Amino acid sequence: MQKKFVANLAFLLIMNLFIKSIFILGFDRAVQNEVGAASYGIYFAIFNFSFILTIILDFGITNFNNKNIAQNNHLLTKHFSGLFTLKIILAIGYIIAVAIIGLAIGYDTRLMKLLLVQGFNMFLLFFINYLRSNLAGLHLFKTDAIVSILDRTILIFLCIIMLKTGVLKNPDGNGIMYFVYAQTFAYLVSAITAFIIILNKTHSFKLQWNWVFSLMILKKSLPFAILTLLMSFYNRIDTVMIERLLPQGVGDVQSGIYAQAFRLLDAVNMIAFLTAGQLLPIFSRMLKHKESVEPLVKLISTLLLTAAIIIGISCVFYSKELMGLLYPAHVNESAKIFSLLMLSFIAVATTYIFGTLLTANGNMKQLNIMAAFGMVLNITLNLILVRQLEAFGSAISSMITQYLTAIIQVIIAQRIFKFRINYKLINTFIVFAVGVFAINYGSKLLQLNWIVSFVLMTLTCGLWAIVSGMINIKSILRTIKQG
C-alpha cells in the first residue's frame, strides 16, 4: 500500500508542481502586476469571501465521499446520480447566499458582479474537487493527477493571450474581470472532462431528486461541513478583514500586498494539499482493514516536514530577494508578511498530515472543536492587530493560529492512536531545523549573487537532511517495501 502511495504521490506532485508552479509564479504573478495591487487586492478579498461560504456549496460532501468511496467502491454507481443532483441544489443556495451577504456587507454594483462570477467559479472548482474525490476514492491516482492540472494548463494559455493583447490594463479598472472569465472557461472545461471520466466508471446515471437520500447524505457529511466552514474562516478570513476593517483606499492596497506575500505560500501549500488528498483514501482503507498507520505517518511526516522546514526558514532569510524578484512594488511591506506566512508552512504541513489522519478515522468532534478555537482566535487577533499593523498584523494572527491548531491536532492524534512519543525523531527535527537556520545564515554572508547563494543553500540543506538523519534513504525504502 505504501509503495503504491509513494509512487502515485510522486507522479501527482511532479505533474502539479510543474504546471501549477508555472501558473502561480509566472502567469498569476504577471496578472497581479498587470492589474495592480489595489485591483488584485479587491479580487483576492472577494475570492476568499466566496471561499468562506463554500460550506453551503460543498457541505463536506467531497471529504465524506472520498472517505466513503475509498472504503466502499461499489457505492460510486449507487450514489453518483443522487450526489450530482444534490450538488446542483446546493450550488443554487450558495449563489443566493453569496449575493445576499455581499449586499449586506456593502459591496457596490461593480463588486457584486465580480462576486457573482467568482461564486460561479467557486461552484465549478468545488464540483471538480467532488468529481476528483471519486477518482481518488477508486485509487485512480494518475487519472486524478491529469484532471488536477487541466484547468491550470488551459488558464496558462488564456493568460498568455490576455497578457499579449493587454486587455488586463483596462483603463476603467475592470481588467481583472477578464482574468475571472478566463478561470470560468478553464474550470468549465475541466468539470465537463472530469464528469465524462466518472460517467464511464458508473453503470448508470439519472438526474433525479431524492429527499430521503439527500437528507441522509447531508446528515452524514454535516461534521465535515462544519469543519470546512471553521477552517475556511481561520485560513481565508484574513484578506476579507483587511479590506473591510481598513479605510477605503488603504484596505484594498493592503489586501493586495498580503496577496503578494500569500502567493508563494499558495504555491508550496499545493504540496501539502495534494499529499493530503492522496492520504485520505489511503488512511481510510488502512483503518478499515485494521492496519497500523504509524509507519506511514512517520514516513510522510519526515518527507513533508523536511521540505517544509527548508522552505519556511529559507524564505525568512531571502524574503526581500524573492518578493523583489516577483513583485516590483511594495517589496519591504510584502517581505515582512511573506516571512511570517512562509514560516507558517511548517504548521500547515503538520495540519495536513494529522488532520487528514483524524478525518479518515472519523474524529470529527475533536477536529471541529479545534477548528472553532482556531476561528475564534484568528478573528480576535485580526480585530486587534489589523487596525494597528494593517496586513502585517493579519500575518501575525495567521502564524499564531496555524501553529497552535497544528500542535493541538498532533496531541489529539497521539492520544487516539497511542503513538509512541519518538524522542529520537523529535530531536532529529530540532537539530535539522537549527542546521537549516545556520546554513541560511552562512549563505547570506557569501559575497555572491543572491540567486547563486540561494541555490547553494538549498543543495546544502538537502545534503544536511541526509547527514543529520532527517532523511534516511535506507529506512524509507525499507518502510515502502514493507507496505
Residue pairs with C-beta under 8 A, 6 or more apart in sequence:
1 282
1 285
1 286
1 291
1 296
1 483
2 295
2 296
2 299
2 479
2 480
2 482
2 483
3 480
3 481
3 483
4 139
5 278
5 279
5 282
5 296
5 483
6 299
6 480
8 141
8 142
8 145
8 278
9 141
9 274
9 275
9 278
11 141
11 142
11 145
12 141
12 144
12 145
12 148
12 274
12 277
12 278
13 271
13 274
13 275
15 145
15 146
15 148
15 149
16 145
16 148
16 149
16 270
16 274
17 270
17 271
19 149
19 152
19 153
19 156
20 149
20 152
20 267
20 270
21 267
22 156
23 152
23 155
23 156
23 159
24 263
24 264
24 266
24 267
24 270
25 263
25 264
25 267
25 326
26 156
27 155
27 156
27 159
27 160
27 163
28 159
28 263
29 263
29 326
29 327
30 159
30 163
31 40
31 159
31 162
31 163
31 168
31 176
31 179
32 40
32 256
32 259
32 260
32 263
32 327
33 327
33 328
33 329
34 163
34 168
34 169
34 175
35 43
35 168
35 169
35 175
35 176
35 179
36 256
37 253
37 256
37 257
37 259
37 260
37 329
37 330
38 249
38 252
38 253
38 256
39 173
39 175
39 176
39 252
39 256
40 176
40 256
40 259
41 239
41 243
41 251
41 252
41 253
41 254
41 255
41 256
41 257
41 258
41 259
42 111
42 114
42 176
42 243
42 252
42 255
42 256
43 114
43 118
43 176
43 179
43 180
44 239
44 255
44 256
44 258
44 259
44 262
45 239
45 240
45 242
45 243
45 244
45 252
45 255
46 107
46 111
46 114
46 115
46 118
47 118
48 236
48 237
48 238
48 239
48 240
49 102
49 115
49 240
50 98
50 115
50 118
50 119
50 122
51 122
51 232
51 236
52 229
52 232
52 233
52 236
52 237
52 240
53 94
53 97
53 98
53 101
54 94
54 122
54 126
54 228
54 232
55 225
55 226
55 228
55 229
55 232
56 90
56 93
56 94
56 97
57 90
57 91
57 94
57 122
57 123
57 126
58 90
58 126
58 129
58 130
58 225
58 228
59 90
59 218
59 221
59 222
59 224
59 225
59 228
60 221
60 222
60 223
60 224
60 225
60 226
60 227
60 228
61 83
61 86
61 87
61 90
61 130
61 217
61 221
61 224
61 225
62 126
62 129
62 130
62 133
63 133
63 221
63 224
63 227
63 228
63 280
63 359
64 217
64 220
64 221
64 224
65 79
65 83
65 130
65 133
65 134
65 137
66 133
66 136
66 137
66 277
66 280
66 281
66 284
67 137
67 280
67 281
67 284
67 359
67 360
68 75
68 79
68 137
69 75
69 76
69 133
69 134
69 136
69 137
69 138
69 281
70 136
70 137
70 139
70 280
70 281
70 282
70 284
70 285
71 284
71 285
71 288
73 137
73 138
76 134
76 137
76 138
76 198
76 201
76 202
77 202
77 203
77 204
79 213
79 217
80 134
80 198
80 202
80 205
81 202
81 204
81 205
81 206
81 207
81 208
82 208
82 210
82 213
82 214
82 217
83 130
83 217
84 205
84 207
85 207
85 208
85 209
85 210
85 214
86 213
86 214
86 217
86 218
87 127
87 130
89 209
89 214
91 123
91 127
94 119
94 122
94 123
95 116
95 119
95 120
95 123
98 115
98 116
98 119
99 112
99 115
99 116
99 119
102 111
102 112
102 115
102 116
103 112
105 244
107 115
110 174
113 177
114 176
114 177
114 180
117 177
117 180
117 181
117 184
118 180
120 184
121 180
121 183
121 184
121 187
124 184
124 187
124 188
124 190
124 191
125 151
125 187
127 191
128 147
128 151
128 187
128 190
128 191
128 194
131 147
131 191
131 194
131 195
131 197
131 198
132 144
132 147
132 148
132 194
132 277
134 198
134 201
135 141
135 143
135 144
135 147
135 194
135 197
135 198
136 144
136 277
136 278
136 280
136 281
137 281
138 201
139 281
141 278
143 197
144 277
147 190
147 193
147 194
147 197
148 274
150 186
150 189
150 190
150 193
151 183
151 186
151 187
151 189
151 190
152 186
154 185
154 186
154 189
154 190
155 182
155 183
155 186
158 182
158 185
158 186
159 179
159 182
162 168
162 178
162 179
162 182
167 175
167 178
168 175
168 176
168 178
168 179
169 175
170 177
170 178
199 205
223 364
223 365
223 368
224 359
224 364
226 364
226 368
226 371
227 359
227 364
227 367
227 368
227 371
230 368
230 371
230 372
230 374
230 375
231 371
231 374
231 375
233 375
233 378
233 379
234 371
234 374
234 375
234 377
234 378
234 379
234 398
234 401
234 405
237 375
237 378
237 379
237 382
238 258
238 378
238 382
238 394
238 395
238 397
238 398
239 255
239 258
239 259
239 262
239 394
241 379
241 382
241 383
241 386
241 394
242 251
242 254
242 255
242 258
242 386
242 390
242 391
242 394
243 251
243 252
243 254
243 255
244 251
245 251
245 382
245 383
245 386
245 387
246 254
246 386
246 387
246 390
250 390
254 390
254 391
255 391
256 330
257 330
257 333
257 334
257 337
257 391
258 334
258 337
258 391
258 394
258 395
260 323
260 326
260 327
260 330
260 334
260 338
261 323
261 334
261 335
261 337
261 338
261 341
261 391
261 395
262 337
262 341
263 326
264 315
264 322
264 326
264 338
264 342
265 338
265 341
265 342
265 344
265 345
265 348
268 311
268 342
268 345
269 345
269 348
271 304
271 307
271 349
272 304
272 308
272 345
272 348
272 349
272 352
272 353
273 352
275 300
275 304
275 352
275 353
276 352
276 353
276 355
276 356
279 300
279 352
279 353
279 356
279 357
279 360
280 356
280 359
280 360
282 296
283 293
283 296
283 356
283 357
283 360
283 361
284 360
286 292
286 293
286 296
287 293
287 360
287 361
293 357
293 417
294 417
294 419
294 420
295 479
295 482
295 483
296 479
296 483
297 353
297 354
297 357
297 413
297 419
298 422
298 425
298 479
299 476
299 479
299 480
300 353
301 350
301 353
302 425
302 470
302 471
302 472
302 476
303 471
303 476
304 349
304 352
304 353
305 346
305 349
305 350
305 429
306 432
306 465
306 470
306 471
307 349
308 345
308 346
308 348
308 349
308 350
309 346
309 429
309 432
309 433
309 436
310 436
310 458
310 461
310 462
310 465
311 342
311 345
312 342
312 343
312 344
312 345
312 346
313 343
313 433
313 436
313 437
313 440
314 436
314 440
314 454
314 457
314 458
314 461
315 322
315 338
315 339
315 342
315 343
316 339
316 342
316 343
316 440
317 440
317 441
317 443
317 444
318 440
318 450
318 454
319 335
319 336
319 338
319 339
319 342
320 331
320 332
320 335
321 450
321 451
321 454
322 335
322 338
323 331
323 334
323 335
323 338
324 331
324 335
327 334
333 391
333 392
336 392
336 395
337 391
337 392
337 394
337 395
340 392
340 395
340 396
340 398
340 399
341 395
341 398
341 399
343 399
344 398
344 399
344 402
344 403
347 399
347 402
347 403
347 405
347 406
348 402
348 406
350 406
350 409
350 410
351 402
351 405
351 406
351 409
354 406
354 409
354 410
354 412
354 413
355 367
355 409
357 413
357 417
358 366
358 367
358 409
358 412
358 413
358 416
359 367
361 416
361 417
363 412
363 416
366 412
366 416
367 409
367 412
370 405
370 408
370 409
370 412
371 405
373 404
373 405
373 408
374 401
374 404
374 405
377 397
377 400
377 401
377 404
378 397
378 398
378 401
381 393
381 396
381 397
381 400
381 401
382 393
382 394
382 397
384 393
385 393
385 394
385 396
385 397
386 393
386 394
386 397
387 393
389 396
413 419
414 421
428 468
428 469
428 470
429 470
431 468
432 464
432 465
432 468
432 470
435 461
435 464
435 468
436 461
436 464
439 457
439 460
439 461
439 464
440 457
440 461
443 453
443 454
443 456
443 457
443 460
444 453
446 453
446 456
448 456
464 470
465 471
466 472
466 473
